[in-house]
Amino acid sequence: MRISSAVLFCAAMVFLLTGCSKEKPLDQEKFIEVYYDILVLQESRGMEFSAMQKIREEIYKKHGITHAQYEATIAYLSKDTKRWEEFFDAMIAYVRVKEKAAMGSNSTKTE
């Protein structure tokens, strides 16, 4: 499952790059949508640093958030392992829903 590997890779990268911010963290549902979109676009465009920056900028604009809000959310999650686990459990459930929806829309089954 490619997305799961990407989730873990991105989590590790984000964890290492986390900085302090005075912004309020995003709520979990919003952050899951943002994180999911970043992962999907990274998978389709590659992992080159300049491409990743552009992808994030596009996603931030789409969701009406800032890089500081994204970083504040990462910092908030990084302070507690249990929060990360809860986030990733919710993220995996979200990915499964998206996969089911995509498979349903690509179905060629006739009735």
C-alpha positions as CSV (number, residue, x, y, z in Angstrom):
1,M,0.0,0.0,0.0
2,R,1.9,3.0,-1.3
3,I,0.0,5.7,0.7
4,S,0.8,4.0,4.0
5,S,4.5,4.0,3.3
6,A,4.3,7.6,2.2
7,V,2.4,8.5,5.4
8,L,5.2,7.0,7.5
9,F,7.9,8.6,5.5
10,C,6.3,12.0,5.6
11,A,5.6,11.7,9.3
12,A,9.3,11.0,9.9
13,M,10.3,14.0,7.7
14,V,7.9,16.3,9.3
15,F,8.9,15.2,12.8
16,L,12.5,16.0,12.0
17,L,11.7,19.4,10.5
18,T,9.2,20.5,13.2
19,G,9.8,24.0,14.6
20,C,8.2,26.1,17.2
21,S,5.3,28.3,16.2
22,K,2.9,30.7,17.9
23,E,0.0,29.7,15.6
24,K,-2.9,27.6,16.8
25,P,-2.9,24.0,15.5
26,L,-5.5,23.0,13.0
27,D,-8.3,20.7,14.1
28,Q,-7.7,17.1,13.3
29,E,-10.2,16.8,10.5
30,K,-8.8,19.8,8.6
31,F,-5.3,18.6,9.1
32,I,-6.1,15.1,7.8
33,E,-7.5,16.6,4.6
34,V,-4.4,18.8,4.2
35,Y,-2.0,16.0,5.0
36,Y,-3.8,13.6,2.6
37,D,-3.7,16.1,-0.2
38,I,0.0,16.7,0.3
39,L,0.7,12.9,0.2
40,V,-1.3,12.3,-2.9
41,L,0.3,15.2,-4.8
42,Q,3.8,14.1,-3.6
43,E,3.1,10.6,-4.9
44,S,2.1,11.9,-8.3
45,R,4.9,14.5,-8.6
46,G,7.8,13.0,-6.8
47,M,9.8,13.9,-3.8
48,E,12.2,16.6,-5.1
49,F,12.5,19.4,-2.5
50,S,11.4,22.2,-4.8
51,A,8.5,20.1,-6.0
52,M,7.5,19.4,-2.3
53,Q,7.5,23.2,-1.5
54,K,5.3,23.9,-4.5
55,I,2.9,21.1,-3.6
56,R,2.6,22.4,0.0
57,E,1.9,25.9,-1.2
58,E,-0.8,24.7,-3.5
59,I,-2.4,22.7,-0.7
60,Y,-2.2,25.5,1.8
61,K,-3.9,27.8,-0.7
62,K,-6.6,25.2,-1.5
63,H,-7.4,24.7,2.2
64,G,-7.0,28.4,3.2
65,I,-4.2,27.7,5.7
66,T,-0.7,29.0,6.2
67,H,2.6,27.2,6.5
68,A,2.8,28.4,10.1
69,Q,-0.5,26.7,10.9
70,Y,0.7,23.5,9.3
71,E,3.9,23.6,11.4
72,A,2.0,24.5,14.6
73,T,-0.1,21.4,14.1
74,I,3.0,19.2,13.5
75,A,4.5,20.7,16.7
76,Y,1.4,20.1,18.7
77,L,1.2,16.4,17.5
78,S,4.9,15.9,18.1
79,K,4.6,16.8,21.8
80,D,2.7,13.6,22.5
81,T,3.2,10.2,21.0
82,K,-0.5,9.3,21.8
83,R,-1.6,12.3,19.7
84,W,0.5,11.0,16.8
85,E,-1.0,7.6,17.1
86,E,-4.6,8.9,17.2
87,F,-3.8,11.1,14.2
88,F,-2.4,8.3,12.2
89,D,-5.3,6.0,13.1
90,A,-7.7,8.6,11.9
91,M,-5.5,9.3,8.8
92,I,-5.5,5.6,7.9
93,A,-9.3,5.4,8.3
94,Y,-9.6,8.5,6.0
95,V,-7.3,6.9,3.4
96,R,-9.4,3.8,3.4
97,V,-12.6,5.8,2.9
98,K,-10.9,7.6,0.0
99,E,-9.7,4.4,-1.6
100,K,-13.2,2.8,-1.3
101,A,-14.7,5.9,-2.9
102,A,-12.1,5.8,-5.7
103,M,-12.7,2.1,-6.3
104,G,-16.4,2.6,-6.4
105,S,-16.2,5.3,-8.9
106,N,-13.8,3.2,-11.1
107,S,-16.1,0.1,-11.0
108,T,-16.9,-1.4,-14.3
109,K,-19.4,-3.9,-12.8
110,T,-22.7,-3.9,-14.6
111,E,-25.9,-4.9,-12.9
